[in-house]
Amino acid sequence: MSTDVFITRTAAYLPFDPVSNDEIEQVLGMVGGKPSRARRVVLRSNGIKSRHYAIDRATGEPAMTNAQLTVRAIEGLGDTGQVDVLATGTTLPDQLMPNHGVMVHGELKWPRLEVVSCAGICLAGTAALKHAWLAIRAGEARRAVATGSELASPLLRAQLFDAEAEHKVAALEERPELAFEKDFLRWMLSDGAGAMLLENQPRGPLSLRIHWIDLSSAAHQLPACMYAGADKTADGGLKGWLRYSADAWGAQSIFAVKQDVRLLNDNIGTATFAEPLAAIAAKRGLTADGIDWFLPHMSSWFFADELERRLVEIGLPVPRERWFTNLSDKGNTGSASPYIMLDELFKSGRIEKGQRILMYVPESGRFSCGFVYLEAV
């Protein structure tokens, strides 16, 4: 017999004071010592007004590790009692080995417990949430903590970027979606962490029952789109960092985050949203009336109109007034974004018992996605 699972507490941690659009280059530095000409175009498209960086403004150096960010979010849950499972997810752990989860456990100093670290990009935190949910649902745990976290700012500092070429700035004016290319990711990404406490019974004035979490991948149909520690080969495959010399790692920017923009635009709406959500709706009987809150993880407001159009196409016309996102003031924090979104809504007092929440988490790495369906109790 399966056990019901409830999110009973949420927490988010965003380092230091918010950084406005006009302050970004004060924190990250100016490439070539000159103000960016691309910044205005990119920010106009992505709709982000402020974000957070774990950067010491006095020195320009990273002030926290990813593991430390994650611990701060977990501490925000308060006294969790004995936790049986810690499931973590992140795009960029602090090291290749050991895994992120055990580094977080080491910082926490909690007693022995099951620790899992989920790799990936934006979907990593949702995969961690599913592991925590299944552990309790199977009766293997009574209490679990799931996290998503990102520390992107060390890769966004000016010294790691080449000066912008004139043709790239001109191209941005014509096609704002080019903001996803390597040179402009510094205006898109930011730092943060979120955590959720899952239990086998509701607690407090409001809990969220997890009805289901569906994850899927379109990698059998599509090549890699967003990647790091590799470069694309002539046949569209990836050549990983282990196959390059140490000299090539820097000279060829092997560890830079890269994005195939054309591939992204042609496939993101279908492969990570319309196709899987239509299948879920048919399988689970999901209707627009069964969605009181829609929480989409969007890397940019550029995609909002397409999501709205696709919802109508597949027969789930959830109006914008039932959407919730804090992209504009919390920024794009990757795998932490769903946690940070839900935390703000959960604590806002706007969720009423009986309302149902659909969370959507896409990942362009090789076109994966996750959908989480919750009910307030």
Number of C-alpha atoms within 10 A of each C-alpha: 6 9 17 18 26 28 26 22 24 27 24 29 22 21 19 14 11 17 20 14 15 11 12 20 21 12 21 22 17 17 17 13 11 10 12 15 14 22 20 13 18 26 18 14 17 23 17 24 17 20 27 24 27 25 21 14 14 7 9 16 15 15 15 14 16 23 25 17 24 33 23 21 25 26 15 18 18 12 8 17 7 12 19 19 24 24 28 34 31 32 22 18 22 16 10 8 9 11 17 28 23 19 21 24 20 13 14 16 8 11 10 10 13 14 20 19 25 23 19 19 22 31 32 26 34 33 28 25 29 20 23 29 30 19 20 23 20 14 13 12 19 19 24 27 27 29 34 35 36 31 29 23 19 19 17 22 21 19 14 13 18 10 15 15 11 10 8 16 21 13 14 18 14 10 13 18 20 22 27 22 16 15 21 21 19 23 24 22 22 26 27 32 34 34 32 27 23 31 27 20 15 19 14 8 8 19 23 25 22 21 14 16 19 16 18 14 18 16 13 8 9 14 18 18 21 21 22 17 17 22 21 16 9 7 7 12 12 16 14 15 16 10 9 15 9 11 8 12 16 11 8 12 16 20 16 20 18 22 21 19 15 11 15 20 13 10 15 22 18 16 24 25 22 19 14 20 23 17 13 14 15 10 9 9 9 18 13 16 10 16 21 19 22 21 21 22 26 24 23 22 16 15 16 14 10 13 18 15 14 20 19 14 12 14 13 20 16 19 14 11 9 12 16 17 19 20 24 15 16 22 27 29 30 31 33 31 33 29 28 29 21 22 18 17 17 20 13 9 9 9 19 13 13 12 15 22 23 20 22 22 25 27 24 23 22 23 26 23 25 24 23 20 20 22 22 19 18
